[in-house]
Amino acid sequence: MVVIGVQTGSASASAPREAGATAVNLSASQRVAALQDAQAGADATAQAIGLGGQEKLVVRDVVKDADGTVHTRYERTYAGLPVLGGDLVVHEKKDGARSTTKATGARISVPTTAPAVAAATAGKSAVAASDARSAKAGDARKVIWAATGKPVLAWETVVTGTQADGTPSRRHVITDATSGKELFSYESIETGVGNTMYSGQVTLGTSGSGSYTLTDATRGGHKTYDLKGGSSGTGTLFTNTTNTFGNGLASNRETAAADAHYGAAMTWDFYKNELGRNGIRGNGVAAYSRVHYGNAYVNAFWDDSCFCMTYGDGSGNAKPLTSLDVAGHEMSHGLTASTAGLVYSGESGGLNEATSDIFGTSVEFYANNASDKGDYLIGEKIDINGNGTPLRYMDKPSKDGASKDAWYSGVGNVDVHYSSGPANHFFYLLSEGSGAKTINGVSYNSPTANGVTVTGIGRTKAYKIWYKALTTYMTSTTNYSGARAATLSAASALYGASSAEYTAVANAWNGVNVTK
């Protein structure tokens, strides 16, 4: 499956705290220097937080808050092997006080790093278990698997192929290197869903003179390519002599490109202007977009291996999946991959999908485009259902017939696009509150799991809290309980533990049955 008004809210007397806990926008050179400094001190940090002698830390990201707090995200190795599910974040205040958020609390240790099962055997088993067409295993790598209980020696095999709907497949399969049993698997292709089709006439970032290309030099060099019905490669960069792309109709190949290019620009601007993030990875470098994937392909997807977004043209090639919220959704998968790395399976997978819905919706509101006004409906423009209904609803997710309104013990067993429901519902409640209301001409009526009344704090505060939780407190294995803890920590850092915002976060989670 794809993706993919002025908001009111209570003011907080502790609002000035936000400046201190808000991330500083580092330049590319400052970020490189921060990463290098953190790596230089990684051994000392590992010792300080009590890791074993065979464990090492590899710096993945550094976030610096205005008040001097530094959040350093690490991957972990054991005896030189990657520890999957061993990621952690060290939070160090200006006065030296330190705390740590870990993906697992288990002690990392295995009896031996010599596998009893050969890599080739693990690869064959992974292919045999795959549902993908033309499945093929890449070289397996030896790892420590620590994401789902006691750490074990394992093989990680990436099986590539094509899913039933034409989406590429890049399935990671974890196999116990002692018994040969499959321990875990997940799909890493994260699906979602000028003169544009959905956003009217807009200004596009282009480059050139006399001959113009869809290259946005002001936004990290983002480029938009035409796959021309292909399913591999980069495609051909869109070029035009008039510097006008598209005519608003799907029959013009440039129209889908204009929508995708505009969506990427608005997403870039949202992250930079609202959240102080310089590009998806925080390094000032843009992803790129590919349109016209396959034939009548009814989907869109993010692929972290190419750091790119890809869009199909929809049923009958008449409804490209390039609407603004879909574009924001896809790029936000890249944000998650670059920060918390939420595994695309189980509850963490639902939170991964919800993160993209939350920020895709936020991008749509931020753009304030008269042709596509902000709403809490996902994919309402692309008409995937063929009857004019949205793909998903944030105020009451179950309205789509499959998503879940609230958490329950088995929610992690359903498809990640539907287990995202409780987090989407949480975000709506936190932004707008419970009960009936109309926003930008759309009527909503958001009930709660247990009848609790939730007072919204406004969408801006809500997405700032989610962003801080994602980038500084969540890890690859965060579940719904962990998301509650992460967002409460974020609300405390931004607004104070006694603030109305902190209380609203707790109430909104209560409203979707995540009570601890």
N, C-alpha and C positions, 0 to 999 in steps of 0.2 A: 504494500500500500504506500501511497505517497505521503509526503509531509505527515505529507508531504505525501468633536466634543471636548471639551475641557473636563478633566476628571476632578472630582472633589474627594477630599479625604481629611482626616483629622490632622491638625498641626500638633507638633510635639515640642514641649518646652526644651527638650534635650536635642533638638534638631542640629544645633551647632556641632555636635559630636561627629556628624557625618563627614565634615571636612577632614578631621583627623584620621578617620578610619578609611577614607576613600583612597584608592590606589593612585599613586603618582604616575603620570604618563611619561615613561622613560623613552628617550630617543633610542634609535637602533644601536648606537655606540654605547650608550649608558647601559642598555640591556645586556649587551655582550660582556661589558666589564663586570656587571653584577653576576652574571652566570660564571664567569671565570673566577671571580673572587670566592663565590660559594663553592665551586669545585675545588679550589685550592685548600679550603678549610673543611672539605667533606670528611676526611679521616678523623679529624678532631671532633666534628659533629657526631659521627657514628659512635665514637667512644663516649661522648657526653650523654647521648640518649640511650646508652646501654646496649648497643648492638654487639653481637658476638665477633670473635676475632676473624672469622672467615667471611664476614659481611662487609660490603662496601656500598657507598652511596654514589649515585650518578645524578648530577643536577639536571633537572628537566625544565624548571621555570622558577623565576624569582619575581615576587610582587612586593613592592615597597609602598607602605601607607604613608600618608602625609604626617602622621604623628611619630614616624620613625620605626614602626613595627615592620618587620620583614618576614614574609611568608615564603619559605623555600620548599619547592616540590622536588622530591627525589624518587628515582627508581632505585631498586636495591638488587645487589648481586650476592650470591653465596658461592664461595670457592670459584669465582669467576663466571658463574652461570646466572642468567637473568632470573629473578624471582617474580613470577607473574602473580599479581595480587599482593605484592610486597611493598607497593608504593606508599609513600608517607609525605606529610607536610610538617615542617618544623616552623613554629611561630615564635619569633624572638622579638621582644619589646625593646625599646630604646635603652631601658635600664638593665638589659641582659636577661630578664626573666624569660623562661623558655617553656613551651608546651608542644606536644606532638599529636597529630592526627594520623592514625595508621589505617591502612586498608585491612590489615589483619592484626590481631593481638597475639597470634601464635608465635612461639619461638621458632626461628628458622634454623632447622637442622635436619639432615638426612643421614642414614647409616653409611651410605656410599654414593659416589657420583659415577660409578661404573654401571651402565644399563645392562639388564638381563635380556631385554628385547631390542633387536636391531632397529635402527632408524627406518630402513626400508620396509620392515614388517609393519611398523607403526603407520607408515605412509600408505601401504596397501589397505590396511584396515580403515584408515580415514577415508579413502576413496570409495571403498565398498559401502560405507555408511552414508555416503553423500547422495542427495536427491538431485544434484545438479546434472545437467546434460554435459557431455564431454568432460567429465570430471578428471582432473589431473592434479597429482600431488607435487608440491615443490619439495625442496630439500628440508627435512625435519631438523629442528634445532633442539638441543638438549637444554632443559630449563628445570627450575624448581617451581612446582605448582602449589601455591599457597592461598588461593582465593576461596576455596570451599572447604576448609577444615585443616587437618594436619598436613603440613608440607610434605610433598613426595617428589622424588625424581621423576621427570616426565619428558616426553617428546611433544613439541608443538609442530604440527604439520598444517600448512596452508593449502587447502584444496580449492583450485579454481575451476570455473566452468560457467554455465548459464542457468539461471533459475527459470522456472516454468513460464513466467511472464516476460522473459527476455532480459531481465535485469542480470548484469554480471554477478557471479558468485565468487566470494573470497572468504571461504569458511575456515576458521581456525579450529583445529581439533587437538585436544590435549589428551595424550595417551600415557597411562602409567608405564614407566620404563621398566618396571619389575614384573608386573602381571600382564601387560598388554591390554588392559581394560580401558575403554574410553571414559575419561573423567568429566569432560566438559567440552562443549563446542558452541561457537557463536559465529554469526555472519557479520563481517566487518564492512560490507557495502551497506551503508545506512540509507534506506530509501525514505522518501517522503511523498511526496509528489515530487530622441526618436519620435516615431508615431507608433505607439504601442497598442497592443490589443486590449490591455486591461487598465492602463494608467493614463491614456490619452496622449497628448503631445507634451513631451518632456525634453529637458536639456540633457544631452549625453556627453560624457567625457570621451573625446576622440583625439587622435593624433594625426599629424600630417598637414600638407598644404598642396592642394591640387588633387592629391589622392589621399583619402582619409581612411583610417582604420578604427575599429572599435577597440582602441587601446586607451585606457584611462590613466594617463601619466600622473594625475594628481591623487590617485587612490592606489598607490602601490603597483601601478602598471597592470591593472586588471585587463584581461583580453577576453573577447568572446569569439568563439569559433563555430564553423558550420561542419557538422559531421556528415551532412548530405545522405542521411539514411544509413550510415555505417555504424558500427558498434565497437570500434577500437581506434586507437590513435588520437591525435590532438584535433585533427580537422583542418579546415582552411580559415584563416583569419578573415573576418568580414571587412571588405574594402569597398569604398564608394567614391566617386568623383565629386559628388555634390554635398557631402557632409550631412545628408539627410538620410536616415535609415528607417525603412519600413513605411507602410501606409495604413496601419491599423487592422489589416486583414490577414488571416492565417495563410492565404494563398501567396502572399509575399514573404519570401524566406527571411527577409530582414526584420520582419515584424517581431517574430519570436526572439530574435537576437536583441532587438531594442528593449523588449521587456526584461530579458535576462540581464542585460547590461545595466539597465536602470535599477533593477532590484539589487544587484551587487553594489552599486553606488550608494543606494539608500542604506544598505546594511553596513557598509564601511562607515558611512557618516554617523549612523546610530551608535555604533560601538565607540567611535572616536569622540564624538561630541557629548554623548550621554554617559559613557562609562570609562572614558579615558583610555581606550584600548586602540593601539596603532596597528590595525590589521588583525586577522584571525589568530595568527600565532604571536601577535604582539611585537613583531619584528619589522613592521612597515612594508612587508611584501604581500601582494595580493594573491589570492587563488585565481583560477580562471574558469570560464564557463564554456560548455559545449551544448549546442542546441541541435535539433533534428536528429536525435538518436533513434536508429532503427526505423521501422515502418509501423505507424499507428501505435507506437509504444505508449501505454497509458501509465506512465510513472516518471519519477525524477529521483536522482540519487546523488549522494555525496560519496566520494572515494578518497580516502585519506592518502592512498598510495600515490595518486597523481595530484593531490591537493586541488581537486576541481569539482565543480557541480555539473551535472549532466541532465538534460531535459528531453523528454519525448514529446511528440506532437498530439498525443491523445487519440481517442477513438476517431477513426476516419481521417486522421491528420488534421482535424478541424479545431481542436482546443489544446494548443500547446500548454504544457504544465509550467508556465513561466510567470505566473502571477506573483505579485509582490510578497505575499506572505510565504509562498512556496520558496522563493529565492532566499528570503531571510531564514527560513527553516533549514534549507540545505547548507548554507554557509555556517549556520550555528552548530551543525554536526561537527564542522571543522574546529569550532571553538571548544566544544566538549572534548574532542580528541586531543587538543593541544593543552588542555588543563586537567580536569579530573579524570578523563579517560574512562568514563562510565562504560563498563562492559555491556555490549549490546545483547543482553539476554537477561531474563528474570526481572527482578525489581529494578536493578540498575539500568537495564535496557529500557524499561518504562520511563525512568527518570531521564534517560538520554533523549528519548523521543519527546518527552514533555518539555525539556529544555529548548529544543528546536521549535516546538509550538509556541512556547512562551516568548522567545525572542523574535520569531517570525511575526507573531501578533504585535509585539512591541515595535518592530520595524514599520509595520503597516500604519500604526498610529503615528509614529514619528514622522513618516513621509508626508502625512496630512494631504494626501492627493485627492482632489475633488472627484476623480473618477473611480477611486477605490478607497473609500473612507475607512478609518480604523474600526475594527469590530473584534469580537471574541469568537468568530467563526473561522474555521480552518479550511482553506481551499474553496471558499464560496464562489470564486470566479471561474474555476476550471471545469465545473459541472461534471465531475467524474461519475456521479450516480445517474446522470442523464435525465434528471428530473428537477434540476435547479437547486437541490439541497446541498449544504456544505458537506465536506468530508468529516469534520469533527466539530463538536460544540464544547466550549470551555465552561459555560455556566451550568450545563447539565450534560456531561459526556455521554450518558446512556441514550440520549436522543438519536445517536447514530445507529443504535441497535446492537452494538458490540462492546463499546467502551464502558469502563467501570466508573461509577460516580464516587466510590469510596474504597478505602483499603479493606481487604480481608486476607486471611492467611494464605489463600491460594492465588492471589492476584498475580504473583510472579510466574504462574504457569500459563498465562494467556499471552497472545501475541503482544509484542512490545508497543505496538500502535494503540492497543486497547488498554494495556496496563498503565499507560501514560495518563489515563483518565483522572485518577485521584490527584495527581500533581497539577494537571491543567485546571481542575476544579479548585484546588487550593489557590492557585494564582488568581483565578477570577474572584474568589471570595476575598482574598487579601486586597485585591485592587478595588473592588466595587462593593463588597459586602453581600449578604444574603438578601433574599426577597426580590420582588418585582421592580423593574426599572427599564427605562428606554435610553439608549446611548447611540448617538448618531443615526437615529431612526430605526434602530434594531431593538426589539423587545426581548428582555431576558427575565427569567424567574429562577433563581438559583436556590434550591433547597439544601439543607444540610443533613448529614447522616443521622444526627441525634437531636435535631431541632434546635441546636445552639444558634444564637443570633450572632452574626459576624458583622462588624463594622469595618468597612474598607478604609485603607489608608491612601488610596490613589495609586494608579498604575506605575508612576515613576518610582516611588519608594519601593513598590513591590518588585520591580525588575532590578533595582539596585541591590536589594536584599538577595534575590536569587543569584545575581551575578557574583556577588561577593561570596556567597555560600559555595557556588560552583568552583570558583577560581582559588579559594583559600581554605575551604573546609571539607569539601567532598573528595573522595578517592574513587578508585576504579570499582570498588565493591559496595559503594554506598547503597543502602536500601531505603525504604520509606522511613523507617525509624531514624536512620542516619541522616536523611534529608531534613527531617524535623529538627534534629540536633544542630545540623549545619546552618539552617536558616535562622534558628534562634541565636546561634553564635554570631551570625552576620548582623542580625538586628541589634544585638547587644553592642557589637563593635561600632555600628553606624549611628545608633540612636540611644543606646543605654538600656540596661537590663530592667529598668523601671519605667520605660517609655511606653506610650500608647502603641507604638509600632511593634515592640516586642510582644505585648499582650495580644495584638491583632494576629501576629504570626501563630502564636499558640492556639488562638481561637479558630483560625482558619484551618489548621491541621486537625483540630478537634472536629471541625465540620465535615471532614472527609475520613473520620474514624482513625486517624493516626494520633494516638493519645500519649504515646511515650516513645 
